Amino acid sequence: MIRDDYLTIGQLAERSGVATSALRFYETKGLIASLRTNGNQRRYLPSMLRRIALIQVAQSVGFTLEEIIHELSGLPMSKTATKRDWDRVARKWQKDLDRKMEKIQSLKDNLSGCIGCGCLSMKKCHLFNPDDELHEQGQKAVHPRYCYQH
């Protein structure tokens, strides 16, 4: 049964600031869910607003849609997620954000050297080959004599 507080797709779009086409896309990916009226119109629980906000924030800080889908798959769709549910997602994403921030800091710290060098050598580049894995395989992007950093 559809309650009076369920939202139409237009209301959900207006309140979330997300286009109706994006909401339909999210639904096809299992990020949000709707019920259908007898006339086949979508109706959404108000709790979908939280899920949409989380999707938007997660995308804005660099999480992929696949990462978001994976995490939200563990949250209840038919009721409002509990604080414990959200805390679990937050702890997981905190670790992921820490790793992303380390990569961003490394990029920030090494970017001018790589741009100055111009080669982005797979042999020495700390951005693309931080553990020198490709060098072990004998691969590199540019011959070392053309690299000013080597």
mmCIF file of the C-alpha atoms, coordinates in Angstrom:
data_MODEL
# 
_entry.id   MODEL 
# 
loop_
_atom_site.group_PDB 
_atom_site.id 
_atom_site.type_symbol 
_atom_site.label_atom_id 
_atom_site.label_alt_id 
_atom_site.label_comp_id 
_atom_site.label_asym_id 
_atom_site.label_entity_id 
_atom_site.label_seq_id 
_atom_site.pdbx_PDB_ins_code 
_atom_site.Cartn_x 
_atom_site.Cartn_y 
_atom_site.Cartn_z 
_atom_site.occupancy 
_atom_site.B_iso_or_equiv 
_atom_site.pdbx_formal_charge 
_atom_site.auth_seq_id 
_atom_site.auth_comp_id 
_atom_site.auth_asym_id 
_atom_site.auth_atom_id 
_atom_site.pdbx_PDB_model_num 
ATOM 1   C CA . MET A 1 1   ? 0.000  0.000  0.000   1.00 0.00 ? 1   MET A CA 1 
ATOM 2   C CA . ILE A 1 2   ? 1.274  3.432  -0.908  1.00 0.00 ? 2   ILE A CA 1 
ATOM 3   C CA . ARG A 1 3   ? 1.210  5.915  1.954   1.00 0.00 ? 3   ARG A CA 1 
ATOM 4   C CA . ASP A 1 4   ? 0.406  9.602  1.692   1.00 0.00 ? 4   ASP A CA 1 
ATOM 5   C CA . ASP A 1 5   ? 4.012  10.619 2.390   1.00 0.00 ? 5   ASP A CA 1 
ATOM 6   C CA . TYR A 1 6   ? 5.430  8.761  -0.636  1.00 0.00 ? 6   TYR A CA 1 
ATOM 7   C CA . LEU A 1 7   ? 6.990  11.039 -3.235  1.00 0.00 ? 7   LEU A CA 1 
ATOM 8   C CA . THR A 1 8   ? 6.400  11.183 -6.965  1.00 0.00 ? 8   THR A CA 1 
ATOM 9   C CA . ILE A 1 9   ? 9.461  11.177 -9.191  1.00 0.00 ? 9   ILE A CA 1 
ATOM 10  C CA . GLY A 1 10  ? 8.956  14.915 -9.778  1.00 0.00 ? 10  GLY A CA 1 
ATOM 11  C CA . GLN A 1 11  ? 8.821  15.619 -6.052  1.00 0.00 ? 11  GLN A CA 1 
ATOM 12  C CA . LEU A 1 12  ? 11.888 13.463 -5.456  1.00 0.00 ? 12  LEU A CA 1 
ATOM 13  C CA . ALA A 1 13  ? 13.742 15.297 -8.220  1.00 0.00 ? 13  ALA A CA 1 
ATOM 14  C CA . GLU A 1 14  ? 12.752 18.691 -6.857  1.00 0.00 ? 14  GLU A CA 1 
ATOM 15  C CA . ARG A 1 15  ? 13.687 17.889 -3.268  1.00 0.00 ? 15  ARG A CA 1 
ATOM 16  C CA . SER A 1 16  ? 16.949 16.134 -4.144  1.00 0.00 ? 16  SER A CA 1 
ATOM 17  C CA . GLY A 1 17  ? 18.071 18.437 -6.947  1.00 0.00 ? 17  GLY A CA 1 
ATOM 18  C CA . VAL A 1 18  ? 18.621 15.404 -9.195  1.00 0.00 ? 18  VAL A CA 1 
ATOM 19  C CA . ALA A 1 19  ? 17.066 15.136 -12.643 1.00 0.00 ? 19  ALA A CA 1 
ATOM 20  C CA . THR A 1 20  ? 14.286 12.613 -13.128 1.00 0.00 ? 20  THR A CA 1 
ATOM 21  C CA . SER A 1 21  ? 16.384 10.862 -15.789 1.00 0.00 ? 21  SER A CA 1 
ATOM 22  C CA . ALA A 1 22  ? 19.167 10.367 -13.232 1.00 0.00 ? 22  ALA A CA 1 
ATOM 23  C CA . LEU A 1 23  ? 16.650 9.015  -10.719 1.00 0.00 ? 23  LEU A CA 1 
ATOM 24  C CA . ARG A 1 24  ? 15.426 6.485  -13.265 1.00 0.00 ? 24  ARG A CA 1 
ATOM 25  C CA . PHE A 1 25  ? 19.046 5.541  -13.959 1.00 0.00 ? 25  PHE A CA 1 
ATOM 26  C CA . TYR A 1 26  ? 19.740 5.104  -10.234 1.00 0.00 ? 26  TYR A CA 1 
ATOM 27  C CA . GLU A 1 27  ? 16.712 2.866  -10.043 1.00 0.00 ? 27  GLU A CA 1 
ATOM 28  C CA . THR A 1 28  ? 17.910 0.666  -12.905 1.00 0.00 ? 28  THR A CA 1 
ATOM 29  C CA . LYS A 1 29  ? 21.223 0.272  -11.067 1.00 0.00 ? 29  LYS A CA 1 
ATOM 30  C CA . GLY A 1 30  ? 19.498 -0.697 -7.817  1.00 0.00 ? 30  GLY A CA 1 
ATOM 31  C CA . LEU A 1 31  ? 20.617 2.410  -5.946  1.00 0.00 ? 31  LEU A CA 1 
ATOM 32  C CA . ILE A 1 32  ? 17.061 3.506  -5.182  1.00 0.00 ? 32  ILE A CA 1 
ATOM 33  C CA . ALA A 1 33  ? 13.690 1.776  -5.436  1.00 0.00 ? 33  ALA A CA 1 
ATOM 34  C CA . SER A 1 34  ? 10.118 2.774  -6.074  1.00 0.00 ? 34  SER A CA 1 
ATOM 35  C CA . LEU A 1 35  ? 6.710  1.264  -5.736  1.00 0.00 ? 35  LEU A CA 1 
ATOM 36  C CA . ARG A 1 36  ? 4.240  1.474  -8.591  1.00 0.00 ? 36  ARG A CA 1 
ATOM 37  C CA . THR A 1 37  ? 0.722  2.784  -8.357  1.00 0.00 ? 37  THR A CA 1 
ATOM 38  C CA . ASN A 1 38  ? -2.174 1.075  -10.107 1.00 0.00 ? 38  ASN A CA 1 
ATOM 39  C CA . GLY A 1 39  ? -1.498 3.520  -12.951 1.00 0.00 ? 39  GLY A CA 1 
ATOM 40  C CA . ASN A 1 40  ? 2.170  2.368  -13.062 1.00 0.00 ? 40  ASN A CA 1 
ATOM 41  C CA . GLN A 1 41  ? 3.524  5.655  -11.684 1.00 0.00 ? 41  GLN A CA 1 
ATOM 42  C CA . ARG A 1 42  ? 6.614  5.593  -9.485  1.00 0.00 ? 42  ARG A CA 1 
ATOM 43  C CA . ARG A 1 43  ? 6.325  6.451  -5.800  1.00 0.00 ? 43  ARG A CA 1 
ATOM 44  C CA . TYR A 1 44  ? 9.324  6.736  -3.502  1.00 0.00 ? 44  TYR A CA 1 
ATOM 45  C CA . LEU A 1 45  ? 9.783  6.439  0.226   1.00 0.00 ? 45  LEU A CA 1 
ATOM 46  C CA . PRO A 1 46  ? 11.059 9.704  1.734   1.00 0.00 ? 46  PRO A CA 1 
ATOM 47  C CA . SER A 1 47  ? 14.133 7.739  2.893   1.00 0.00 ? 47  SER A CA 1 
ATOM 48  C CA . MET A 1 48  ? 15.291 7.639  -0.747  1.00 0.00 ? 48  MET A CA 1 
ATOM 49  C CA . LEU A 1 49  ? 16.296 11.285 -0.278  1.00 0.00 ? 49  LEU A CA 1 
ATOM 50  C CA . ARG A 1 50  ? 19.086 10.165 2.079   1.00 0.00 ? 50  ARG A CA 1 
ATOM 51  C CA . ARG A 1 51  ? 20.273 7.535  -0.365  1.00 0.00 ? 51  ARG A CA 1 
ATOM 52  C CA . ILE A 1 52  ? 20.325 10.087 -3.183  1.00 0.00 ? 52  ILE A CA 1 
ATOM 53  C CA . ALA A 1 53  ? 22.240 12.571 -1.031  1.00 0.00 ? 53  ALA A CA 1 
ATOM 54  C CA . LEU A 1 54  ? 24.799 9.874  -0.224  1.00 0.00 ? 54  LEU A CA 1 
ATOM 55  C CA . ILE A 1 55  ? 25.143 8.984  -3.902  1.00 0.00 ? 55  ILE A CA 1 
ATOM 56  C CA . GLN A 1 56  ? 25.732 12.623 -4.807  1.00 0.00 ? 56  GLN A CA 1 
ATOM 57  C CA . VAL A 1 57  ? 28.289 13.194 -2.055  1.00 0.00 ? 57  VAL A CA 1 
ATOM 58  C CA . ALA A 1 58  ? 30.101 9.940  -2.809  1.00 0.00 ? 58  ALA A CA 1 
ATOM 59  C CA . GLN A 1 59  ? 30.343 10.793 -6.504  1.00 0.00 ? 59  GLN A CA 1 
ATOM 60  C CA . SER A 1 60  ? 31.567 14.302 -5.723  1.00 0.00 ? 60  SER A CA 1 
ATOM 61  C CA . VAL A 1 61  ? 34.535 12.948 -3.741  1.00 0.00 ? 61  VAL A CA 1 
ATOM 62  C CA . GLY A 1 62  ? 35.519 10.426 -6.384  1.00 0.00 ? 62  GLY A CA 1 
ATOM 63  C CA . PHE A 1 63  ? 33.759 7.178  -5.583  1.00 0.00 ? 63  PHE A CA 1 
ATOM 64  C CA . THR A 1 64  ? 32.802 5.247  -8.678  1.00 0.00 ? 64  THR A CA 1 
ATOM 65  C CA . LEU A 1 65  ? 29.252 4.197  -9.333  1.00 0.00 ? 65  LEU A CA 1 
ATOM 66  C CA . GLU A 1 66  ? 30.325 0.581  -8.824  1.00 0.00 ? 66  GLU A CA 1 
ATOM 67  C CA . GLU A 1 67  ? 31.739 1.403  -5.373  1.00 0.00 ? 67  GLU A CA 1 
ATOM 68  C CA . ILE A 1 68  ? 28.544 3.204  -4.443  1.00 0.00 ? 68  ILE A CA 1 
ATOM 69  C CA . ILE A 1 69  ? 26.358 0.365  -5.704  1.00 0.00 ? 69  ILE A CA 1 
ATOM 70  C CA . HIS A 1 70  ? 28.421 -2.122 -3.693  1.00 0.00 ? 70  HIS A CA 1 
ATOM 71  C CA . GLU A 1 71  ? 28.066 -0.211 -0.430  1.00 0.00 ? 71  GLU A CA 1 
ATOM 72  C CA . LEU A 1 72  ? 24.435 0.707  -0.796  1.00 0.00 ? 72  LEU A CA 1 
ATOM 73  C CA . SER A 1 73  ? 23.516 -2.890 -1.621  1.00 0.00 ? 73  SER A CA 1 
ATOM 74  C CA . GLY A 1 74  ? 23.968 -3.655 2.080   1.00 0.00 ? 74  GLY A CA 1 
ATOM 75  C CA . LEU A 1 75  ? 21.494 -0.988 3.205   1.00 0.00 ? 75  LEU A CA 1 
ATOM 76  C CA . PRO A 1 76  ? 17.786 -1.691 3.499   1.00 0.00 ? 76  PRO A CA 1 
ATOM 77  C CA . MET A 1 77  ? 15.762 -0.410 0.571   1.00 0.00 ? 77  MET A CA 1 
ATOM 78  C CA . SER A 1 78  ? 12.262 -0.780 1.990   1.00 0.00 ? 78  SER A CA 1 
ATOM 79  C CA . LYS A 1 79  ? 12.835 1.214  5.170   1.00 0.00 ? 79  LYS A CA 1 
ATOM 80  C CA . THR A 1 80  ? 14.976 4.003  6.527   1.00 0.00 ? 80  THR A CA 1 
ATOM 81  C CA . ALA A 1 81  ? 18.519 2.855  7.236   1.00 0.00 ? 81  ALA A CA 1 
ATOM 82  C CA . THR A 1 82  ? 19.521 2.922  10.888  1.00 0.00 ? 82  THR A CA 1 
ATOM 83  C CA . LYS A 1 83  ? 22.376 4.875  12.390  1.00 0.00 ? 83  LYS A CA 1 
ATOM 84  C CA . ARG A 1 84  ? 24.287 1.601  12.650  1.00 0.00 ? 84  ARG A CA 1 
ATOM 85  C CA . ASP A 1 85  ? 23.754 1.008  8.910   1.00 0.00 ? 85  ASP A CA 1 
ATOM 86  C CA . TRP A 1 86  ? 25.104 4.451  8.044   1.00 0.00 ? 86  TRP A CA 1 
ATOM 87  C CA . ASP A 1 87  ? 28.018 4.106  10.493  1.00 0.00 ? 87  ASP A CA 1 
ATOM 88  C CA . ARG A 1 88  ? 29.099 0.883  8.783   1.00 0.00 ? 88  ARG A CA 1 
ATOM 89  C CA . VAL A 1 89  ? 29.147 2.603  5.396   1.00 0.00 ? 89  VAL A CA 1 
ATOM 90  C CA . ALA A 1 90  ? 30.936 5.620  6.879   1.00 0.00 ? 90  ALA A CA 1 
ATOM 91  C CA . ARG A 1 91  ? 33.708 3.487  8.416   1.00 0.00 ? 91  ARG A CA 1 
ATOM 92  C CA . LYS A 1 92  ? 34.306 1.650  5.142   1.00 0.00 ? 92  LYS A CA 1 
ATOM 93  C CA . TRP A 1 93  ? 34.317 4.825  3.098   1.00 0.00 ? 93  TRP A CA 1 
ATOM 94  C CA . GLN A 1 94  ? 36.589 6.579  5.598   1.00 0.00 ? 94  GLN A CA 1 
ATOM 95  C CA . LYS A 1 95  ? 39.274 3.991  4.856   1.00 0.00 ? 95  LYS A CA 1 
ATOM 96  C CA . ASP A 1 96  ? 38.681 4.357  1.119   1.00 0.00 ? 96  ASP A CA 1 
ATOM 97  C CA . LEU A 1 97  ? 38.821 8.154  1.376   1.00 0.00 ? 97  LEU A CA 1 
ATOM 98  C CA . ASP A 1 98  ? 42.098 7.955  3.313   1.00 0.00 ? 98  ASP A CA 1 
ATOM 99  C CA . ARG A 1 99  ? 43.596 5.893  0.463   1.00 0.00 ? 99  ARG A CA 1 
ATOM 100 C CA . LYS A 1 100 ? 42.253 8.319  -2.142  1.00 0.00 ? 100 LYS A CA 1 
ATOM 101 C CA . MET A 1 101 ? 43.667 11.271 -0.202  1.00 0.00 ? 101 MET A CA 1 
ATOM 102 C CA . GLU A 1 102 ? 47.092 9.604  -0.082  1.00 0.00 ? 102 GLU A CA 1 
ATOM 103 C CA . LYS A 1 103 ? 47.007 9.216  -3.861  1.00 0.00 ? 103 LYS A CA 1 
ATOM 104 C CA . ILE A 1 104 ? 45.919 12.821 -4.308  1.00 0.00 ? 104 ILE A CA 1 
ATOM 105 C CA . GLN A 1 105 ? 48.696 14.031 -1.996  1.00 0.00 ? 105 GLN A CA 1 
ATOM 106 C CA . SER A 1 106 ? 51.219 11.979 -3.951  1.00 0.00 ? 106 SER A CA 1 
ATOM 107 C CA . LEU A 1 107 ? 49.949 13.489 -7.184  1.00 0.00 ? 107 LEU A CA 1 
ATOM 108 C CA . LYS A 1 108 ? 50.180 16.977 -5.684  1.00 0.00 ? 108 LYS A CA 1 
ATOM 109 C CA . ASP A 1 109 ? 53.696 16.375 -4.372  1.00 0.00 ? 109 ASP A CA 1 
ATOM 110 C CA . ASN A 1 110 ? 55.043 14.831 -7.584  1.00 0.00 ? 110 ASN A CA 1 
ATOM 111 C CA . LEU A 1 111 ? 53.077 16.523 -10.343 1.00 0.00 ? 111 LEU A CA 1 
ATOM 112 C CA . SER A 1 112 ? 55.462 19.383 -11.143 1.00 0.00 ? 112 SER A CA 1 
ATOM 113 C CA . GLY A 1 113 ? 58.400 17.003 -11.430 1.00 0.00 ? 113 GLY A CA 1 
ATOM 114 C CA . CYS A 1 114 ? 56.497 14.783 -13.811 1.00 0.00 ? 114 CYS A CA 1 
ATOM 115 C CA . ILE A 1 115 ? 55.271 17.690 -15.902 1.00 0.00 ? 115 ILE A CA 1 
ATOM 116 C CA . GLY A 1 116 ? 58.794 19.104 -15.993 1.00 0.00 ? 116 GLY A CA 1 
ATOM 117 C CA . CYS A 1 117 ? 60.137 15.728 -16.991 1.00 0.00 ? 117 CYS A CA 1 
ATOM 118 C CA . GLY A 1 118 ? 57.410 15.150 -19.520 1.00 0.00 ? 118 GLY A CA 1 
ATOM 119 C CA . CYS A 1 119 ? 57.868 11.425 -19.864 1.00 0.00 ? 119 CYS A CA 1 
ATOM 120 C CA . LEU A 1 120 ? 55.782 9.945  -17.086 1.00 0.00 ? 120 LEU A CA 1 
ATOM 121 C CA . SER A 1 121 ? 58.173 7.047  -17.313 1.00 0.00 ? 121 SER A CA 1 
ATOM 122 C CA . MET A 1 122 ? 56.748 3.732  -16.239 1.00 0.00 ? 122 MET A CA 1 
ATOM 123 C CA . LYS A 1 123 ? 60.240 2.909  -14.997 1.00 0.00 ? 123 LYS A CA 1 
ATOM 124 C CA . LYS A 1 124 ? 60.599 5.684  -12.430 1.00 0.00 ? 124 LYS A CA 1 
ATOM 125 C CA . CYS A 1 125 ? 57.288 7.525  -12.106 1.00 0.00 ? 125 CYS A CA 1 
ATOM 126 C CA . HIS A 1 126 ? 56.017 7.516  -8.530  1.00 0.00 ? 126 HIS A CA 1 
ATOM 127 C CA . LEU A 1 127 ? 52.521 8.398  -9.739  1.00 0.00 ? 127 LEU A CA 1 
ATOM 128 C CA . PHE A 1 128 ? 51.926 5.625  -12.262 1.00 0.00 ? 128 PHE A CA 1 
ATOM 129 C CA . ASN A 1 129 ? 54.320 3.038  -10.931 1.00 0.00 ? 129 ASN A CA 1 
ATOM 130 C CA . PRO A 1 130 ? 54.683 3.592  -7.172  1.00 0.00 ? 130 PRO A CA 1 
ATOM 131 C CA . ASP A 1 131 ? 56.066 0.130  -6.426  1.00 0.00 ? 131 ASP A CA 1 
ATOM 132 C CA . ASP A 1 132 ? 58.108 -0.079 -9.623  1.00 0.00 ? 132 ASP A CA 1 
ATOM 133 C CA . GLU A 1 133 ? 56.030 -3.049 -10.798 1.00 0.00 ? 133 GLU A CA 1 
ATOM 134 C CA . LEU A 1 134 ? 56.216 -2.242 -14.500 1.00 0.00 ? 134 LEU A CA 1 
ATOM 135 C CA . HIS A 1 135 ? 59.981 -1.847 -14.394 1.00 0.00 ? 135 HIS A CA 1 
ATOM 136 C CA . GLU A 1 136 ? 60.220 -5.411 -13.087 1.00 0.00 ? 136 GLU A CA 1 
ATOM 137 C CA . GLN A 1 137 ? 58.333 -6.476 -16.229 1.00 0.00 ? 137 GLN A CA 1 
ATOM 138 C CA . GLY A 1 138 ? 60.748 -4.524 -18.430 1.00 0.00 ? 138 GLY A CA 1 
ATOM 139 C CA . GLN A 1 139 ? 58.145 -1.941 -19.457 1.00 0.00 ? 139 GLN A CA 1 
ATOM 140 C CA . LYS A 1 140 ? 58.569 1.809  -19.675 1.00 0.00 ? 140 LYS A CA 1 
ATOM 141 C CA . ALA A 1 141 ? 56.829 4.629  -21.483 1.00 0.00 ? 141 ALA A CA 1 
ATOM 142 C CA . VAL A 1 142 ? 59.851 6.488  -22.865 1.00 0.00 ? 142 VAL A CA 1 
ATOM 143 C CA . HIS A 1 143 ? 63.463 5.661  -23.490 1.00 0.00 ? 143 HIS A CA 1 
ATOM 144 C CA . PRO A 1 144 ? 65.466 6.869  -20.447 1.00 0.00 ? 144 PRO A CA 1 
ATOM 145 C CA . ARG A 1 145 ? 67.740 9.138  -22.512 1.00 0.00 ? 145 ARG A CA 1 
ATOM 146 C CA . TYR A 1 146 ? 64.725 11.350 -23.275 1.00 0.00 ? 146 TYR A CA 1 
ATOM 147 C CA . CYS A 1 147 ? 63.759 11.695 -19.638 1.00 0.00 ? 147 CYS A CA 1 
ATOM 148 C CA . TYR A 1 148 ? 65.272 14.657 -17.797 1.00 0.00 ? 148 TYR A CA 1 
ATOM 149 C CA . GLN A 1 149 ? 64.589 13.117 -14.385 1.00 0.00 ? 149 GLN A CA 1 
ATOM 150 C CA . HIS A 1 150 ? 66.618 9.935  -14.954 1.00 0.00 ? 150 HIS A CA 1 
# 
